[in-house]
Amino acid sequence: MGENFFLDNSDLQFHFDNAELDEVFRMREDDYSQKGQYPQAPASLQEALSIARARLEEAGMLSGEVFAPHATQVDRDNVHLAGGHVDYPFGTQENLAAIQEHGLCGVTLPRKYNGLNLPTTIYSMMTEMVSRADASLQNLFGLQSIAETLYRFGDDAQRDRMLPRFASGEVDGAMALTEPEAGSDLQSVKTFARQDADGKWFINGKKRFITNGRAKALLVLARTEEGTTDGRGLSMFLVEACPQLKISGIEDKLGLHGSPTCELTFDNVPAELVGSRRMGLIRYVMSLMNGARLAIASQAVGVGEAAYRCAKEYAAQRFQFGKSIDQIGAVNAMLVKMRTSVLAGRALLYETSRVVDLRDACEDRVRRGTATEEERLKVKEYSRMADALTPMTKAFNTEMCNKVAYDGIQVHGGKGYMRDHLAERYYRDARITNIYEGTTQLQVVAAIAGVKKRTLNARFDELAALPFEGEAKTLAEQFMAGHAKVEEAIAIVDEHHDDTRFFDQMAYHVVRMETIAFIGMILLKNALADAKRITLAREFAAEYLPELEMNYSTVKNQILPDPEILKM
């Protein structure tokens, strides 16, 4: 019997038990009225939580007993392209069959389409566990957001035809955005969609770096408006696999070997418009990217958890100088920092997931005409918070993941560099997380607007008003003092509003300050539910408050990197 990646993780269970999803479940379950139509639907919050926990235990069992044992061989077998067809490694095929058999292909989809109707927070937890087992499998499991996007923006015919097929596992998805000459700059997309005399759409062009490009259903960003060169000329399309859509190559990657990254050629490929013309980038892709940020942030926590556990286990078993190396001060300090960072990243992840859930539930009820007045008013607030928190979470967690995986090899010493130890795979898989679905630098660009608008200030005030006492009160004052310095930093940046270089250089420091202060307050809130967690808040403060001060000093003293160094 293998491990269960939910039951062996007390911190993940804590976040489930304290997720504060009461309102989310109430809205998703239509005040628990769905029971009459769907026998499997819960009749109360307690039943909803019981169902969610059972599904998490099921995903934890699969992750520990099926996915993790396959992972090393999947990494070594890699994906293969032959005759225009991509073959998964045998282990990946077994993993996908298990996911399908256990009904985990439509986690967040409504029951109307045979989905589980579970919140994004629960899906994020599943994604974390799958990633801990095999990060490349998450790149397939995590693409359920394609179906979610189709649910939010497709028409009834598209939903009715496609979503049950997603939920059953008959159809998998991919998002085809990036092009050979248009990486992160999606406004430059040149793939073109034309409409014939009968009103049917056809797509021509190339896409590159497409995760799971062999999927049976793709959401494709294409230009529809003649003469445009920016995002306002782009629309979103649904494309199903067909002979006109060719896989012209797959990438030979550093890591994530069980997930194919494809180059696609569109040669008059039939397509269906999703939503409205001209809204492809400015609305639909932005929604897709928010989901992708959260998925990669979850992946990063999973890989970080795996790397930490691997290092901790090795350090306890490796003896040098008459004792296990986890008793050597320098190694022990590394392990403490690794654990602190993973736990902090997880706390931020599930705070963000909760906000995304509240936004999505309110939006869905507005769309279906079942929202209360309060829910209608809350949509914009939750949307603004989600737009700020998802890039902050992706940036923090993926940088954290890379550092933890790096230190994991260091704990192993020379053995960590060898392929017969898991540490080197975690390191290779971690490296892409702060690059794809928007680099850390682009996450800063996405987050800085919300920070400047003080989007999280109301949440900071709520957290500061909690009944902290003793050490927790002292730490709260320190984190809130850090938040006040964010205000000062924003004011300094605003004074240079005409200096683009100054703004670009300082944005990272401001966003990082806000992220550290926010995580600190979330950790203290969690310590009210479990007094032992004050230790985590204390360690986080010791590790990260000096970094906050350093970033503040950089902005206050207006220290810019000197480009003259590039000439040396």
Secondary structure, 3 states (H helix, E strand, C coil): CCCCCCCCCHHHHHHHHCCCCHHHHHHHCCCCCHHHCCCCCCCCHHHHHHHHHHHHHHHHHHHHHHHHHHHHHHHHHCCEEECCEEECCHHHHHHHHHHHHCCCCCCCCCHHHCCCCCCHHHHHHHHHHHHHHCHHHHHHHHHHHHHHHHHHHCCHHHHHHHHHHHHHCCCCEEEECCECCECCCHHHCCCEEEECCCCCEEEEEEEEEEECCCCCEEEEEEECCCCCCCHHHEEEEEEECCCCEEEEEECCCCCCCCCCEEEEEEEEEEEEEECCCCCHHHHHHHHHHHHHHHHHHHHHHHHHHHHHHHHHHHHHHCEECCEEHHHCHHHHHHHHHHHHHHHHHHHHHHHHHHHHHHHHHHHHHHHHCCCCHHHHHHHHHHHHHHHHHHHHHHHHHHHHHHHHHHHHHHHHHHHHHCCCCCHHHHHHHHCCCCCCCCCHHHHHHHHHHHHHCCCCHHHHHHHHCCCCCHHHHHHHHHHHHHHHHHHHHHHHHHHCCCCHHHHHHHHHHHHHHHHHHHHHHHHHHHHHHCHHHHHHHHHHHHHHHHHHHHHHHHHHCCCCCCHHHHHC
